[in-house]
Amino acid sequence: MQTLPARDPNDPDFRRLRYVRYVDDWLLGFSGPRAEAEQIKERLSEFLHDTLKLQLSHEKTLITNALTQSARFLGYEVVNQNADDKQCRRLHRRCINGAPGLRVPEEVIRAKCAKYTRGGRPTQLAPRLNDADFSIVTQYQAEYRGFVQYYLMAYNVHRLWRLHRVMQLSLVYTLADKHRTSATKIYRQLKTTVSMAHSTLKVLEVRQERGDGKPPLIARFGGIELRWQKKAILNEHPKEVFGTRSEVVQRLLAQTCELCGSTDACEVHHIRKLADLNKPGQKERPFWVKRMAARRRKTLVACRKCHEEIHSERASKHKDHGTDHWRAP
């Protein structure tokens, strides 16, 4: 009896059409024969061309069978759910069959994980090695949170534990590389637990003391329950998070040369654009160029001696990338 449909699935007179649109992406849900779906597509193409003066892309406008295939819409996979053993507790009848469902595409998870892996294994992110621990954890958490919260409406959101594991290892390896220690020591030092609505989760936590009786700043990685939320509020603009570019004042106040470590009359060396650091055909680059390229910043705090050496070297090669500098207070 569980395999028998409750209604006639082959009723020749039954039709249903549903429409949803977001900006220029739209999706039609149609119950009926494929021949009529082809006719609807042709009529839409004519309407767009004749009335709105728009061209319908036939390569991107696809007709898929909801029973065996999935449709892509706004980064989700829209599928037709089917489970004969899933019953409503109150009415004791099947409640899943025929209902639309949202899934996280497997290739989307793989593409996101690839940003934190090398050769198929999690790795550190070298451009972040010079940032503070608090800043590193904050950046990882913001990128992870933005991705997860966008896919909370997917019933397979639990598969994002794979992304969580990859990003967590990448974070630990980055901090271990920065402090010249092992990943195991970093994990044991930062791990803690937080209580959520339905469970207790393990997180990595960094505290930054502020003094003057103020509570410390806390940065955590993790702490998001990967539970299906049918009515989740999605972030319309999930963005990648990059390191802040406004640290020059803090770096100046530190009164430390980023080349030799001297604290004598620090200044800031400035270039016009990062592309000047990686021109093809150049010989072995000096240390200061490698340091700026690794940090991906157009500024470099240097003492008076190092700053003069940089300009003397550049003047000898007749390549002026900019000579703006500020004296530290």
N, C-alpha and C positions, 0 to 999 in steps of 0.2 A: 504493500500500500504506500510505502514511503516513496517509491519510484513513480507512482502514477500522478500526473498533473491534476490540480484541483479544477482547472478550467480547460477549455478546448484550445490548445496552442495553434491549431490550424484553421481557425475560423476565417473564412475567405472575406467576410464583410467587416472585420475589425481593423481599425486604423488608429494610430496615435502618433502625434508629432509634438516634440518638445524642443525649445530653442533657448540657448544661453549664449551671451556675448560678453566679452571683456575687451574694450578698445577695438582692435582690428582682428581679434581672434574670436571665432564663433564655433559652436558645436550644435548639431541637430541630432536629436534622438528620435528615430522613426521605427515604428512597428508596422511592418508590411513587407511586400515582396521587393526584391532588389531592383526589378524593372521600374517600379514607381520611384524608388530612390534615385535612379539615374535620371528620370524625368524631372524630379525636384531640383537636382543639380543643374540641369540644362536651363530650367526656368530661372534659377538664381543667377546663372551666368548672363542670361539675356537681360534680366532686370538691372544688374550691376553695370552692364555695358551701355544699355540704352537710357537708363534713368539717371544713374549716378556717375556715368562716364568712368567707371572703374573696370579693371581687368581681373578676372578670377583666375588664380593660378591652379591649373588642372593638376600639376604635379604635386602640390601640397594639399589640395582638396581631395581627400580620400573617402571611399565608402568601405567600411569595415563591418564584419559580422560580429555582433556583440557576444554571441555564444562562444566563439572560438578565438576572437582577436580582441585587441585593446586599442583605444583611440587616445591620442596625445592631446592634452589641453592644459595650457599654462604650466607645463612641467610635470603634470600628473599623468598617470595612465588611468583612463576611465574604462572600467570593465563591468561585465554583467555577472553578479554573484550567483553562485549555485551551491547549495549544501542541503541535502535531503535530511541530514541528521540534526540540523539546527532548528530548534522549535521554540516558540514563544512560551514562556513559563506560565502565563495566565490562561491563554487559550489553547495551549498544547497543539499548535499547528505550525507548519513551516513558515518562517518569516523572512528568510534570506533569498530564496529563489526569485530571480527576476529583478532584484533590487540593484541599482547601480552602486558601484564602489570605486574608491580612489586608491591607487597604489603609487609607491615611490618607484620609479623605473630603476632597474638594476644598473644600467649604464650610467645613470646620474650619480649613484653612490660611488661607482668605480672612478668616475671622472673627478669627483670631489676628493676621494682618498688619494688619487694620483698626485695632488698638489703637495702632499705631505710624505710621499714615498720616493724612493730611488731604487731601481732594480727590483721593484715589488715589495720592498721592506720599508717600514717607517724610518725617517731620517730627520736630522736637525735642519732648521732653516737658518742658514748662515747670515742673511741680512739682519736678523734679530739678535745676534750674539752681543751686540754692543748696547742694547737697551737694558733698562732695569728689569729685575725679576717681576715686579708688579706690572710693568708695561707688557712684558711678554705674555704673562698669564691672561691679562685683560684682552689682548689681541686674539689669542687662541679662543678664549671663551666667547668673544663677540662673534667671531666667524662661525663657531659651532652653534651658538644659540640662534643666529639668524637663519642658518640652514635648517635646523631642526624645527623651529617654530613655523617655518613655511610649510612643512610637510606633516604637521600634526593631524591633518584631516585624512591622512592615508591609513588604511586599516593594517598595513604592514610596516608602520613607523618603527616597530621594534627592530627592524633590520638595520636601523641607523646605529645600533650598538657597534657595528663594524667600524663605522666612521669614528665613533667615540674612542674606540680602542686605538685606531691609527693616529688620531690627533693627540691623544694622551701620551702615546709613546714618543711622538715627534716633539711634544712639549718637554718631556722629561729628557730626551736626548739633547735638545737645545740648551736647557739649563745645565745639564751635566757637562757639555762641551764648553759652556761659558765659564763654569767654575772649576774646570779641569778635575772632575771627579767622576764617579761611576753613576750610571742611571739608577741603580738600586738604592744608593744613598740618598739621591734626590727624591726618589719616590717615598722612601721611609720618612724623610724629613718633612715632606709637604702633605702627605696623605692624612685625611680626616673624614669624618662622616657628618652628614646633615640629614635632618628629618624632613621628609616631604609629606604630602597629603596622604599618599597610599603606601609609602615605603621609606626606607632609610638608604641613602645612596652614599657611595664613597666618592670623594672629590679631592682635588689638589688645591691647597690654599696657601696664599702668600699674604702676610700681614706687614703693613708699613706703618711703623709708629710715627706719631705726629707731635707728641709732647704737649706741654701746657694743659694737661688734663683732658685733651681731646681723645675721643675713641680712635683706634687705629683704622686705617684704610684696609679693606679686605678684598682680595681678588681671588676668585675661585674658578676652576675649570670643572665642568660637569654640573651635577645638581639639577638636571632637567629630566623629568620622568618621560620615558618614551612610551606613552600610552595613547591609544586612539582617542581623539577628541573630535566628535562629529561637528560640533559647533565652535571650533576654535577660530579665533580672530587672527587672520593671516597678515603678515607684514608684506605690503605691496612692493616694497623695494629692498629685497635682500641684497646687501652689498658686501663686497670684500672690505676688510678693515686693514688699513695700512698704518705703519708707525707714524707718530706725530712728527711734524716738521718744525715745531716751534720750541725746540729744546735748546736753541743757541744761547738764550739768556742763562738757563741753568748751567750749561756747559761753560759759559764765561765765568759765572760766579764760582764754579769749582776751582778756577785758577790753576788748571793743570793742562799741560801740553799733551795732546792726544798722539804725539809722535815719540817724544822722549821722556815724558812724565815730569818735566821741569815745571816749576811754579813761578818762574821769573817773567813778568811783563807779558802775559798771554794776550794774543790777538786772534782775529778770525780771518782765515784765508777764504776767499769766495771765488767761485767760477761761474760762468754764464749759464752753462747747461751740462747735464751729466753725459751727453753724447760726446763731449770733448774728451772724456776720460777713456773711451773705448774706440778710438779711431783705428780702422784696419791698417795693417802694414807697419804699425809702430814697433819699435824695439822693446827690450825689457823695460817695463814701467817702473818708475821709482816707488819707494815705499809709500809716500804720501798719496800718490795716485791710487795705489791698490787699496789704501785705507778708505779713501773717499768713495771708490767704486763699491767696496764691500758694504759700506754703510748706506750707499745710495743717497748721499746728501751733498749739496753744493757748498757746504761750509765745513771748515776744519779748524778747530782751536789749536793754535801752535804758539810756542814761545817766540820771543824776538829772534833768537838765533836760527831756529828752524824756519821761521817765516822768511827771513832774509835768504837762507839757502834755497828755499823754493823759488823765490823770485830771481835769484841769480842764475839758477839752472834754467828757468824758463826764458830769461833774457838771452842766455847764450844760444838757445835754440830758435829765438825769434818767434816764439809762439805765445801770444798774450791771450790767456783765457779770462782775464779780468783781474783787477788789482784792488777791488774794494775791500776794505778791512776796517774793523773797529777796535779801539783800544779797550781792554777790560777795565772796569772801574776800580 
